[in-house]
Amino acid sequence: MRGLLGVVAMLAAAAAAAAWAGPEAAAEDELRMVFTSTWSLPWGKLEGTRVSGGIQHDVALAVARRLGWKLRYVLLPASKGDRSELDRHTDLHCGIDPSWTRRPEAYHWSEPLFDTSDLLIGHSDALPVRSLSELPNGSRVGAVGGYRYPTLEARFAAGQLKRDDAPDQARVLEKLTRKRTDYAVVSPQALGWFLRHNPQSLPAEWRVTVQQSAFYCAVPQSSPRDAAQILDAVHALQREGELARILASYSAR
């Protein structure tokens, strides 16, 4: 545990070097990383327009260090707009799955780094289910506003399930804890972070996979950087155990 805390402290000490910046020409010694204004822990900690922590931040910072480059963040506008234009000004996107992207061929992809599949969980008094089809009609399901859940959309649209949106997964879990919802859809990482700080707020022990996904990193085809060099640094984090240490620092103890 002390080793993990040391890694976290080391990452935090270098966080100041990773300030936000808009789309500009790349300096020779910097890695331009995408972030969004909706990041929250455990994925990203925002302080105004500065990213100062979280899994995404720690991964990007570790990659930049291996390359010997500085880390600079580029904001992905909420409207998304012309993604191809943004891609010309960025070198690394992480936390995405190729299935979420309209043009996966526009990127050089890493191997899947770890599982991020959405899970259905319930509070302690909710009826246990073994599959999504067993969800009782009329159940209130916590979800993140603006996100689509293909395996649940038809039942939401038909009114069989009541979708209860929150701004992020932390708020989704808070609602579940207070039993304002019967069930919730969250990632394993968001659940682990919540339980790390709220160990008394245990949901029911069962879990049902809502949809499969994994954490990938990708380099836009339009980036001037050597994609193989960047992705080699990404894969080294997994191969040498640094990625596992980062994830452990945000999971339930």
N, C-alpha and C positions, 0 to 999 in steps of 0.2 A: 504493500500500500504506500509506503514511504517513497518507493521508486516512482510510483504513478504521480504522487504529489509533486515530486521533483520535476517530472516532465511537464506537468501543468504549469508550475511556477516559471519554468524556462520559457514556455510558450507565451505566457502572459507578459513576461518582461520584454519580449520582442514585439508585442502587439502594436506599440506606438508607430512602428515602421509601416503598418498596413493601413494607411489613411485612405479615405474615399477620394476618388477623382472621377471626373467625367471623361467621355471619349476623347482621347487625344492621341497623337502619334506616340508610338512606343519608344521609350528609351532603350538603349541596347542591353541594359542590365536590369530590366524589370519584367515581372510577370503580371499581366493584367487579368484580374479575376472578376467574374460577374457576381453581383449580389442583388438582392431585391429588398424593397422597403418592408416586406412582410416577414422577413427572417425573425425568428425568436428562438430562444434556447430550447433544446440543445443544439439546434442547427447553426444559429448565428445570434450574437448579442450585438444590438445596435445602440450606440450612444450618439443621438443626433444623426449625423451622416457618417459616423465612424463605426466600422466593424471592429469589435474588441474581444471577441471570444466566440466559442461554439465549435461544433465538429467541422463545419465547412471552413471556418477561419483557420483552425489548427491544421487541417489537411493542406490547405493552400499555402500556409506559412511554411509548413514542413517541406513541401515541394519546392517552393522558392529558395529555401535554404540549401537544399540539395543541389540546386542549379547555380547557387551563388548569386542570385538575383534579388532585387527588392520586390515586395508585393504591393501592387496598387489595385484598388477596387474600382470597378465601373458599374454604375447603377443600371439595372434593367428597368426601364420605365414600366409603370403599372399597366399601361395600355399595350405593352409589348411592341406595337408599331411594326416597322420593317426590321425584323430580326436579322436579316442579312446585312443591313447597314451597321447594326450594333456589332455583329460578329467581326467586322473588319477592324474593330477597335478593341478586341478582347483576345486572350490567349487560352483561357481555361474556364470551363463550366463544370461544376461538380454537383452531385446530388440530383442528377437527372437520370432518366431511363430512356433508352432509344424509342420505346413505344409511346412516350409522351410527346415526341417531336415529329412535326409534319414532314421534315426533310432530314431523316437521320443520316442520309448520305452526304450531308453538308459538313459532317464532323468526322474527325478521327477519334475512335472510342477506346477507352481503357477496357480491360476485363471487368466484369462485375466484381465490386470490391467487398460488399456485404449486403445482406438482405434488408430491405426496407418495406416489405409487404405490409399493407394496411391490415390491421386486425380489428375484429369486432369484439368488444368486451362489454360486460354488464356490471351493474352495481350488485352488492351482496344479496339484495332481495329480488333481483330480476330473474325471470324464468330462464334457466340455463338452456342453451341451444347448441346443437352439434353441427348445424349447417345454416346458411342464410335463409333457406326455405322454411326453417322452423321459427323464424322471427314472428311473433304473434302480430296479427293485424292490429293497427292502432298504436303500436309501439312508437315511442319518441326516441329518435336516433340522433345523437350528437355528431355534427360534421363541421368541417371548416368551410366558411363561406367562400364561394367562387370555385371550389374544387368539385370535380365530377367523380362519381363512383359508379362506373358502368354496371357493376353487378347489382346495384341497388336502385338505379335511376328509374326503372320501369315501375317499381313499387312506390317510389316517392311520387312520381307523376300521377299514379292512379289513386293516391291518397291512402294506400294500404299501410304505409309507414309515414310517420310525421318527422320530417327533417327539421332539426333544431340547430341552426348555424351559430358558430362563434368565430371570432377573428383568427384564432390559432388553436393548436392542439392542446396547449396548456389550459386555455379557457374551456375547451371541450371536456377535458378531464375534471376541471373544477365543477362544472355543471353536473357531471356524472356523480361525483363525490357527494354533492348536495342532493342527489336524487331528483334533480330537475329534468333529467333524461333517464330513460331505462337502459339504453345502450349507447356506445360511442365507437367511432372509427378513428383509430390512432395508429401511428407507426410504433414498432418496438422501441425505438430510440426515445420518442416522446414519452412513452409510458415509463421507461426506465428512469429518465430524468425526473419525471413527476414523483415517482416513488422514492427516488433518492432524497427529495426534499419534503415529501409528505408520506413517510413510512407507515403512518397510522391509517392512511386512506386507501386501504387495500380493496381493489375490485374483486369480483368473483374470480376463481382460479382458471376457469375455462377460457379458451381463445378460439376464434374461428377466423380463418384467412378470408379477407374481403376481396383482395386482388393482389397478384404477385407483382413485385417490383424489386429492383436492386439499385444500389448506389453506384453510379458510374461517374467517371470524369471524361471530358471530351475537349478536344482542341478544334476550333473552327477551321475548315479547309482554307478560309481566307486569311487566317492569322499568318503573319510573316515568320513566325517562330518555327523551329524544327519540332514537329509534332512528336516524332519518335523520341526525341530527347526529353520532352516534357512528360510523356507517358511512361518512359523508363523510370523517371523519378517518382511518378505516382506508384508504379508497381513495386518499386523498391520499398516504399512505406509498408506495403502489405507483406512483402517477402521477409523483411527484417524485423517485423513485429511492432513497428512504430504506429501503424494504423490501429492495431489492437489496443495499444496503450492509450491512444487518443479516445477511442470508444469507451474504454473502461473508466476513464475520468468523467464521463457523463452518464454512466449507467447506475442502476440501483446498487447500493453497497451490499 
